[in-house]
Amino acid sequence: MKYRFALALSAMAMAPVAAHAQAAAPAQAAIPAVGATVNGSDGQPIGTVDSATSQAIVINTGTNKVPVPPTSVGKDAKGAWHMEMTKAQLDAAMQQAQAQSQAQTKAALVPGAEVHGTGGALLGTIKSTDAESVTLTTPKGDARLPLSAVGMGPNGLVAGITVDQLNAAIGSSAPAAAPGGSKK
């Protein structure tokens, strides 16, 4: 079972970065196209636009893919895409947000804590954790998820998996039927 949690981490990391990025944000006339270069307050390139929607612009700095609110990116007097931060400041803000998210997640990984899946459905409760995994008690039995698959969401612990996916994984790891049709 290998599940990625990058999307959730990006969403969780966006709030602190967004607050910093908006501090002196230029007015936005439009959303930059994917591949557009975004320059920093020092005139140097921060990175390129990896994706852009009305909710977030993801800037690939070469070190991080940082989601920022569209209001934090605008055109400067020369018509180039611009942010009121430097590359170093944006990378530092992302690293700080990731460290905060990891610390919050680690503190919440306690026996009995509920873990929800994508879509908000309850997957189960934490039975135990170790350096690499989280064991959940579910209605279908215990399930072991990689520690990296669990993180903090807006309403508590979440894993990048649905209940159906978890149940299918539990079912596929059930012991094979022994001769005579019974399970051991």
CYANA upper distance limits for C-alpha pairs under 8 A (distance plus 0.5 A):
  1 MET  CA    145 LEU  CA      7.32
  1 MET  CA    146 PRO  CA      8.11
  1 MET  CA    169 ALA  CA      7.71
  2 LYS  CA    145 LEU  CA      8.09
  2 LYS  CA    146 PRO  CA      7.28
  2 LYS  CA    149 ALA  CA      8.30
  3 TYR  CA    145 LEU  CA      8.44
  3 TYR  CA    146 PRO  CA      7.83
  3 TYR  CA    148 SER  CA      8.38
  3 TYR  CA    149 ALA  CA      6.00
  3 TYR  CA    160 GLY  CA      6.86
  3 TYR  CA    161 ILE  CA      7.60
  4 ARG  CA    148 SER  CA      7.63
  4 ARG  CA    149 ALA  CA      6.09
  4 ARG  CA    160 GLY  CA      6.87
  5 PHE  CA      9 LEU  CA      6.74
  5 PHE  CA    148 SER  CA      7.14
  5 PHE  CA    149 ALA  CA      5.58
  5 PHE  CA    150 VAL  CA      7.40
  5 PHE  CA    151 GLY  CA      7.93
  5 PHE  CA    159 ALA  CA      7.51
  5 PHE  CA    160 GLY  CA      5.95
  6 ALA  CA     10 SER  CA      6.56
  7 LEU  CA     11 ALA  CA      6.79
  8 ALA  CA     12 MET  CA      6.61
  8 ALA  CA    151 GLY  CA      7.94
  8 ALA  CA    153 GLY  CA      7.64
  8 ALA  CA    160 GLY  CA      8.01
  9 LEU  CA     13 ALA  CA      6.43
  9 LEU  CA     98 GLN  CA      7.96
  9 LEU  CA    101 SER  CA      8.13
  9 LEU  CA    151 GLY  CA      7.59
  9 LEU  CA    152 MET  CA      8.47
 10 SER  CA     14 MET  CA      6.58
 10 SER  CA     66 VAL  CA      7.81
 10 SER  CA     67 PRO  CA      7.26
 11 ALA  CA     15 ALA  CA      8.05
 11 ALA  CA     67 PRO  CA      8.07
 12 MET  CA     97 ALA  CA      8.42
 12 MET  CA    101 SER  CA      7.49
 12 MET  CA    152 MET  CA      7.87
 12 MET  CA    153 GLY  CA      7.14
 12 MET  CA    154 PRO  CA      8.30
 13 ALA  CA     17 VAL  CA      7.17
 13 ALA  CA     67 PRO  CA      8.42
 13 ALA  CA     94 MET  CA      7.18
 13 ALA  CA     97 ALA  CA      5.47
 13 ALA  CA     98 GLN  CA      6.38
 13 ALA  CA    101 SER  CA      7.47
 14 MET  CA     18 ALA  CA      6.15
 14 MET  CA     66 VAL  CA      7.86
 14 MET  CA     67 PRO  CA      6.07
 14 MET  CA     68 VAL  CA      6.77
 14 MET  CA     94 MET  CA      8.43
 14 MET  CA     97 ALA  CA      8.15
 15 ALA  CA     19 ALA  CA      6.74
 16 PRO  CA     20 HIS  CA      6.98
 16 PRO  CA     93 ALA  CA      7.83
 16 PRO  CA     97 ALA  CA      6.50
 17 VAL  CA     21 ALA  CA      6.48
 17 VAL  CA     66 VAL  CA      8.49
 17 VAL  CA     67 PRO  CA      8.29
 17 VAL  CA     68 VAL  CA      7.21
 17 VAL  CA     90 LEU  CA      7.88
 17 VAL  CA     93 ALA  CA      5.99
 17 VAL  CA     94 MET  CA      6.58
 17 VAL  CA     97 ALA  CA      7.34
 18 ALA  CA     22 GLN  CA      6.49
 18 ALA  CA     67 PRO  CA      8.29
 18 ALA  CA     68 VAL  CA      5.76
 18 ALA  CA     69 PRO  CA      6.46
 18 ALA  CA     72 SER  CA      8.14
 19 ALA  CA     23 ALA  CA      7.08
 20 HIS  CA     93 ALA  CA      8.01
 21 ALA  CA     25 ALA  CA      7.05
 21 ALA  CA     68 VAL  CA      7.61
 21 ALA  CA     72 SER  CA      6.23
 21 ALA  CA     83 MET  CA      8.07
 21 ALA  CA     84 GLU  CA      7.43
 21 ALA  CA     85 MET  CA      7.23
 21 ALA  CA     90 LEU  CA      8.20
 22 GLN  CA     69 PRO  CA      8.37
 22 GLN  CA     71 THR  CA      7.58
 22 GLN  CA     72 SER  CA      5.65
 23 ALA  CA     84 GLU  CA      8.48
 24 ALA  CA     72 SER  CA      8.47
 24 ALA  CA     84 GLU  CA      6.36
 25 ALA  CA     71 THR  CA      7.15
 25 ALA  CA     72 SER  CA      5.15
 25 ALA  CA     73 VAL  CA      7.27
 25 ALA  CA     74 GLY  CA      8.27
 25 ALA  CA     83 MET  CA      6.98
 25 ALA  CA     84 GLU  CA      6.14
 26 PRO  CA     71 THR  CA      7.78
 26 PRO  CA     72 SER  CA      6.85
 26 PRO  CA     73 VAL  CA      6.93
 26 PRO  CA     74 GLY  CA      5.92
 26 PRO  CA     75 LYS  CA      7.94
 26 PRO  CA     76 ASP  CA      8.28
 26 PRO  CA     82 HIS  CA      8.18
 26 PRO  CA     83 MET  CA      7.37
 26 PRO  CA     84 GLU  CA      7.51
 27 ALA  CA     71 THR  CA      7.06
 27 ALA  CA     72 SER  CA      8.18
 27 ALA  CA     73 VAL  CA      8.04
 27 ALA  CA     74 GLY  CA      6.18
 27 ALA  CA     75 LYS  CA      8.24
 28 GLN  CA     70 PRO  CA      7.73
 28 GLN  CA     71 THR  CA      6.10
 28 GLN  CA     72 SER  CA      7.98
 28 GLN  CA     73 VAL  CA      6.71
 28 GLN  CA     74 GLY  CA      4.79
 28 GLN  CA     75 LYS  CA      7.33
 29 ALA  CA     74 GLY  CA      7.03
 29 ALA  CA     75 LYS  CA      7.84
 30 ALA  CA     74 GLY  CA      7.79
 31 ILE  CA     52 ALA  CA      7.36
 31 ILE  CA     53 THR  CA      7.96
 31 ILE  CA     54 SER  CA      7.99
 31 ILE  CA     57 ILE  CA      8.45
 31 ILE  CA     70 PRO  CA      7.19
 31 ILE  CA     73 VAL  CA      8.43
 31 ILE  CA     74 GLY  CA      8.34
 32 PRO  CA     36 ALA  CA      6.77
 32 PRO  CA     49 VAL  CA      7.73
 32 PRO  CA     52 ALA  CA      7.48
 32 PRO  CA     81 TRP  CA      7.77
 33 ALA  CA     49 VAL  CA      7.42
 33 ALA  CA     51 SER  CA      8.31
 33 ALA  CA     52 ALA  CA      7.45
 34 VAL  CA     48 THR  CA      8.05
 34 VAL  CA     49 VAL  CA      5.43
 34 VAL  CA     50 ASP  CA      6.04
 34 VAL  CA     51 SER  CA      5.95
 34 VAL  CA     52 ALA  CA      7.07
 35 GLY  CA     48 THR  CA      5.87
 35 GLY  CA     49 VAL  CA      5.47
 35 GLY  CA     50 ASP  CA      6.77
 36 ALA  CA     48 THR  CA      5.86
 36 ALA  CA     49 VAL  CA      5.87
 36 ALA  CA     81 TRP  CA      8.15
 37 THR  CA     45 PRO  CA      7.17
 37 THR  CA     46 ILE  CA      8.02
 37 THR  CA     47 GLY  CA      6.27
 37 THR  CA     48 THR  CA      4.88
 37 THR  CA     49 VAL  CA      6.96
 37 THR  CA     81 TRP  CA      7.12
 38 VAL  CA     45 PRO  CA      6.33
 38 VAL  CA     46 ILE  CA      6.15
 38 VAL  CA     47 GLY  CA      6.14
 38 VAL  CA     48 THR  CA      6.36
 38 VAL  CA     49 VAL  CA      7.67
 38 VAL  CA     59 ILE  CA      8.35
 38 VAL  CA     73 VAL  CA      8.38
 38 VAL  CA     80 ALA  CA      7.89
 38 VAL  CA     81 TRP  CA      5.31
 38 VAL  CA     82 HIS  CA      5.74
 38 VAL  CA     83 MET  CA      7.48
 39 ASN  CA     43 GLY  CA      6.19
 39 ASN  CA     44 GLN  CA      5.83
 39 ASN  CA     45 PRO  CA      4.57
 39 ASN  CA     46 ILE  CA      5.63
 39 ASN  CA     47 GLY  CA      7.68
 39 ASN  CA     80 ALA  CA      7.95
 39 ASN  CA     81 TRP  CA      6.61
 39 ASN  CA     82 HIS  CA      5.19
 39 ASN  CA     83 MET  CA      6.80
 39 ASN  CA     86 THR  CA      8.33
 40 GLY  CA     44 GLN  CA      6.02
 40 GLY  CA     45 PRO  CA      6.45
 40 GLY  CA     46 ILE  CA      6.05
 40 GLY  CA     82 HIS  CA      6.23
 40 GLY  CA     83 MET  CA      5.57
 40 GLY  CA     84 GLU  CA      6.52
 40 GLY  CA     85 MET  CA      5.73
 40 GLY  CA     86 THR  CA      5.01
 40 GLY  CA     87 LYS  CA      6.90
 41 SER  CA     82 HIS  CA      7.69
 41 SER  CA     83 MET  CA      6.60
 41 SER  CA     84 GLU  CA      5.27
 41 SER  CA     85 MET  CA      5.66
 41 SER  CA     86 THR  CA      6.08
 42 ASP  CA     85 MET  CA      8.23
 42 ASP  CA     86 THR  CA      6.66
 44 GLN  CA     86 THR  CA      8.04
 44 GLN  CA     87 LYS  CA      8.43
 45 PRO  CA     87 LYS  CA      7.74
 46 ILE  CA     59 ILE  CA      8.48
 46 ILE  CA     61 THR  CA      6.26
 46 ILE  CA     86 THR  CA      6.92
 46 ILE  CA     87 LYS  CA      4.93
 47 GLY  CA     59 ILE  CA      6.50
 47 GLY  CA     60 ASN  CA      5.81
 47 GLY  CA     61 THR  CA      4.75
 47 GLY  CA     62 GLY  CA      7.32
 47 GLY  CA     87 LYS  CA      8.02
 48 THR  CA     59 ILE  CA      6.03
 48 THR  CA     60 ASN  CA      5.87
 48 THR  CA     61 THR  CA      7.26
 49 VAL  CA     57 ILE  CA      7.36
 49 VAL  CA     58 VAL  CA      6.35
 49 VAL  CA     59 ILE  CA      5.12
 49 VAL  CA     60 ASN  CA      6.69
 50 ASP  CA     57 ILE  CA      8.12
 50 ASP  CA     58 VAL  CA      5.83
 50 ASP  CA     59 ILE  CA      6.05
 50 ASP  CA     60 ASN  CA      6.28
 50 ASP  CA     65 LYS  CA      8.08
 51 SER  CA     57 ILE  CA      6.38
 51 SER  CA     58 VAL  CA      5.71
 51 SER  CA     59 ILE  CA      7.92
 52 ALA  CA     56 ALA  CA      6.48
 52 ALA  CA     57 ILE  CA      4.80
 52 ALA  CA     58 VAL  CA      6.73
 53 THR  CA     57 ILE  CA      6.66
 53 THR  CA     70 PRO  CA      8.34
 54 SER  CA     70 PRO  CA      7.03
 55 GLN  CA     69 PRO  CA      6.80
 55 GLN  CA     70 PRO  CA      7.21
 56 ALA  CA     67 PRO  CA      6.29
 56 ALA  CA     68 VAL  CA      5.93
 56 ALA  CA     69 PRO  CA      5.22
 56 ALA  CA     70 PRO  CA      6.11
 57 ILE  CA     67 PRO  CA      5.98
 57 ILE  CA     68 VAL  CA      5.83
 57 ILE  CA     69 PRO  CA      6.60
 57 ILE  CA     70 PRO  CA      6.25
 58 VAL  CA     65 LYS  CA      6.56
 58 VAL  CA     66 VAL  CA      5.72
 58 VAL  CA     67 PRO  CA      4.65
 58 VAL  CA     68 VAL  CA      6.73
 59 ILE  CA     64 ASN  CA      8.42
 59 ILE  CA     65 LYS  CA      5.97
 59 ILE  CA     66 VAL  CA      5.66
 59 ILE  CA     67 PRO  CA      6.84
 59 ILE  CA     68 VAL  CA      8.08
 60 ASN  CA     64 ASN  CA      6.33
 60 ASN  CA     65 LYS  CA      4.83
 60 ASN  CA     66 VAL  CA      6.88
 61 THR  CA     65 LYS  CA      6.82
 61 THR  CA     66 VAL  CA      8.07
 61 THR  CA     87 LYS  CA      7.45
 61 THR  CA     91 ASP  CA      7.90
 63 THR  CA     91 ASP  CA      7.68
 64 ASN  CA     91 ASP  CA      7.08
 64 ASN  CA     94 MET  CA      7.94
 66 VAL  CA     90 LEU  CA      8.25
 66 VAL  CA     91 ASP  CA      8.32
 66 VAL  CA     94 MET  CA      7.05
 68 VAL  CA     72 SER  CA      7.20
 69 PRO  CA     73 VAL  CA      8.12
 70 PRO  CA     74 GLY  CA      8.46
 72 SER  CA     83 MET  CA      6.65
 72 SER  CA     84 GLU  CA      8.07
 73 VAL  CA     81 TRP  CA      7.18
 73 VAL  CA     82 HIS  CA      6.21
 73 VAL  CA     83 MET  CA      5.59
 74 GLY  CA     81 TRP  CA      6.02
 74 GLY  CA     82 HIS  CA      5.94
 74 GLY  CA     83 MET  CA      7.22
 75 LYS  CA     79 GLY  CA      5.62
 75 LYS  CA     80 ALA  CA      5.70
 75 LYS  CA     81 TRP  CA      5.02
 75 LYS  CA     82 HIS  CA      6.07
 76 ASP  CA     80 ALA  CA      6.04
 76 ASP  CA     81 TRP  CA      6.86
 76 ASP  CA     82 HIS  CA      6.36
 85 MET  CA     89 GLN  CA      6.46
 85 MET  CA     90 LEU  CA      6.93
 86 THR  CA     90 LEU  CA      6.74
 87 LYS  CA     91 ASP  CA      6.59
 88 ALA  CA     92 ALA  CA      6.49
 89 GLN  CA     93 ALA  CA      6.57
 90 LEU  CA     94 MET  CA      6.75
 91 ASP  CA     95 GLN  CA      6.67
 92 ALA  CA     96 GLN  CA      6.59
 93 ALA  CA     97 ALA  CA      6.62
 94 MET  CA     98 GLN  CA      6.62
 95 GLN  CA     99 ALA  CA      6.63
 96 GLN  CA    100 GLN  CA      6.67
 97 ALA  CA    101 SER  CA      6.61
 98 GLN  CA    102 GLN  CA      6.60
 99 ALA  CA    103 ALA  CA      6.66
100 GLN  CA    104 GLN  CA      6.66
101 SER  CA    105 THR  CA      6.62
101 SER  CA    151 GLY  CA      8.11
101 SER  CA    152 MET  CA      7.32
102 GLN  CA    106 LYS  CA      6.56
102 GLN  CA    151 GLY  CA      7.93
103 ALA  CA    107 ALA  CA      6.69
104 GLN  CA    108 ALA  CA      6.79
104 GLN  CA    152 MET  CA      7.39
105 THR  CA    109 LEU  CA      6.81
105 THR  CA    150 VAL  CA      8.23
105 THR  CA    151 GLY  CA      5.86
105 THR  CA    152 MET  CA      5.86
105 THR  CA    157 LEU  CA      7.74
108 ALA  CA    113 ALA  CA      7.75
108 ALA  CA    157 LEU  CA      7.82
109 LEU  CA    113 ALA  CA      7.31
109 LEU  CA    126 ILE  CA      7.78
109 LEU  CA    129 THR  CA      7.72
110 VAL  CA    126 ILE  CA      7.06
110 VAL  CA    128 SER  CA      7.78
110 VAL  CA    129 THR  CA      8.19
111 PRO  CA    125 THR  CA      7.75
111 PRO  CA    126 ILE  CA      5.29
111 PRO  CA    127 LYS  CA      5.58
111 PRO  CA    128 SER  CA      6.21
111 PRO  CA    129 THR  CA      8.48
112 GLY  CA    125 THR  CA      5.72
112 GLY  CA    126 ILE  CA      5.58
112 GLY  CA    127 LYS  CA      6.89
113 ALA  CA    125 THR  CA      5.80
113 ALA  CA    126 ILE  CA      5.89
113 ALA  CA    157 LEU  CA      8.43
114 GLU  CA    122 LEU  CA      7.56
114 GLU  CA    123 LEU  CA      8.16
114 GLU  CA    124 GLY  CA      6.39
114 GLU  CA    125 THR  CA      4.86
114 GLU  CA    126 ILE  CA      6.95
114 GLU  CA    156 GLY  CA      8.31
114 GLU  CA    157 LEU  CA      7.25
115 VAL  CA    122 LEU  CA      6.62
115 VAL  CA    123 LEU  CA      6.20
115 VAL  CA    124 GLY  CA      6.16
115 VAL  CA    125 THR  CA      6.33
115 VAL  CA    126 ILE  CA      7.66
115 VAL  CA    156 GLY  CA      7.90
115 VAL  CA    157 LEU  CA      5.43
115 VAL  CA    158 VAL  CA      5.76
115 VAL  CA    159 ALA  CA      7.34
116 HIS  CA    120 GLY  CA      5.97
116 HIS  CA    121 ALA  CA      5.88
116 HIS  CA    122 LEU  CA      4.77
116 HIS  CA    123 LEU  CA      5.58
116 HIS  CA    124 GLY  CA      7.64
116 HIS  CA    156 GLY  CA      8.36
116 HIS  CA    157 LEU  CA      6.75
116 HIS  CA    158 VAL  CA      5.16
116 HIS  CA    159 ALA  CA      6.80
117 GLY  CA    121 ALA  CA      5.99
117 GLY  CA    122 LEU  CA      6.72
117 GLY  CA    123 LEU  CA      6.27
117 GLY  CA    158 VAL  CA      5.95
117 GLY  CA    159 ALA  CA      5.53
117 GLY  CA    160 GLY  CA      6.59
117 GLY  CA    161 ILE  CA      5.77
117 GLY  CA    162 THR  CA      5.53
117 GLY  CA    163 VAL  CA      6.91
118 THR  CA    158 VAL  CA      7.69
118 THR  CA    159 ALA  CA      7.20
118 THR  CA    160 GLY  CA      6.20
118 THR  CA    161 ILE  CA      6.05
118 THR  CA    162 THR  CA      5.73
119 GLY  CA    162 THR  CA      7.61
120 GLY  CA    158 VAL  CA      8.46
121 ALA  CA    162 THR  CA      8.06
121 ALA  CA    163 VAL  CA      7.33
122 LEU  CA    163 VAL  CA      7.97
123 LEU  CA    136 LEU  CA      8.35
123 LEU  CA    138 THR  CA      6.93
123 LEU  CA    162 THR  CA      8.18
123 LEU  CA    163 VAL  CA      6.24
123 LEU  CA    166 LEU  CA      8.15
124 GLY  CA    136 LEU  CA      6.09
124 GLY  CA    137 THR  CA      5.84
124 GLY  CA    138 THR  CA      5.04
124 GLY  CA    139 PRO  CA      7.97
125 THR  CA    136 LEU  CA      5.78
125 THR  CA    137 THR  CA      5.85
125 THR  CA    138 THR  CA      7.38
126 ILE  CA    134 VAL  CA      7.40
126 ILE  CA    135 THR  CA      6.46
126 ILE  CA    136 LEU  CA      5.04
126 ILE  CA    137 THR  CA      6.75
127 LYS  CA    134 VAL  CA      8.21
127 LYS  CA    135 THR  CA      5.96
127 LYS  CA    136 LEU  CA      5.78
127 LYS  CA    137 THR  CA      6.31
128 SER  CA    134 VAL  CA      6.55
128 SER  CA    135 THR  CA      5.75
128 SER  CA    136 LEU  CA      7.74
129 THR  CA    133 SER  CA      6.27
129 THR  CA    134 VAL  CA      4.93
129 THR  CA    135 THR  CA      6.58
129 THR  CA    147 LEU  CA      8.47
130 ASP  CA    134 VAL  CA      7.12
131 ALA  CA    147 LEU  CA      7.97
132 GLU  CA    146 PRO  CA      6.50
132 GLU  CA    147 LEU  CA      5.80
132 GLU  CA    148 SER  CA      8.36
133 SER  CA    144 ARG  CA      6.93
133 SER  CA    145 LEU  CA      6.00
133 SER  CA    146 PRO  CA      4.85
133 SER  CA    147 LEU  CA      4.76
133 SER  CA    148 SER  CA      8.28
134 VAL  CA    144 ARG  CA      6.14
134 VAL  CA    145 LEU  CA      5.77
134 VAL  CA    146 PRO  CA      6.75
134 VAL  CA    147 LEU  CA      6.07
135 THR  CA    142 ASP  CA      7.06
135 THR  CA    143 ALA  CA      6.03
135 THR  CA    144 ARG  CA      4.81
135 THR  CA    145 LEU  CA      6.82
136 LEU  CA    142 ASP  CA      5.98
136 LEU  CA    143 ALA  CA      5.64
136 LEU  CA    144 ARG  CA      6.74
136 LEU  CA    145 LEU  CA      8.23
137 THR  CA    141 GLY  CA      6.52
137 THR  CA    142 ASP  CA      5.03
137 THR  CA    143 ALA  CA      7.04
138 THR  CA    142 ASP  CA      6.24
138 THR  CA    143 ALA  CA      7.62
140 LYS  CA    167 ASN  CA      7.28
140 LYS  CA    170 ILE  CA      7.71
141 GLY  CA    170 ILE  CA      7.87
142 ASP  CA    170 ILE  CA      8.34
143 ALA  CA    166 LEU  CA      8.26
143 ALA  CA    170 ILE  CA      6.91
145 LEU  CA    149 ALA  CA      7.07
145 LEU  CA    150 VAL  CA      8.35
146 PRO  CA    150 VAL  CA      7.97
149 ALA  CA    159 ALA  CA      5.91
149 ALA  CA    160 GLY  CA      6.56
150 VAL  CA    157 LEU  CA      7.18
150 VAL  CA    158 VAL  CA      6.12
150 VAL  CA    159 ALA  CA      4.98
150 VAL  CA    160 GLY  CA      7.61
151 GLY  CA    157 LEU  CA      6.07
151 GLY  CA    158 VAL  CA      6.04
151 GLY  CA    159 ALA  CA      6.97
152 MET  CA    156 GLY  CA      5.94
152 MET  CA    157 LEU  CA      5.09
152 MET  CA    158 VAL  CA      6.45
153 GLY  CA    157 LEU  CA      6.29
153 GLY  CA    158 VAL  CA      6.33
161 ILE  CA    165 GLN  CA      6.71
161 ILE  CA    166 LEU  CA      7.15
162 THR  CA    166 LEU  CA      6.73
163 VAL  CA    167 ASN  CA      6.54
164 ASP  CA    168 ALA  CA      6.57
165 GLN  CA    169 ALA  CA      6.68
166 LEU  CA    170 ILE  CA      6.66
167 ASN  CA    171 GLY  CA      6.54
168 ALA  CA    172 SER  CA      6.57
169 ALA  CA    173 SER  CA      6.82
170 ILE  CA    174 ALA  CA      6.98
175 PRO  CA    183 LYS  CA      7.15
175 PRO  CA    184 LYS  CA      7.16
176 ALA  CA    183 LYS  CA      6.97
176 ALA  CA    184 LYS  CA      8.09
177 ALA  CA    181 GLY  CA      6.23
177 ALA  CA    182 SER  CA      6.10
177 ALA  CA    183 LYS  CA      4.98
177 ALA  CA    184 LYS  CA      7.36
178 ALA  CA    182 SER  CA      5.97
178 ALA  CA    183 LYS  CA      5.96
178 ALA  CA    184 LYS  CA      6.84
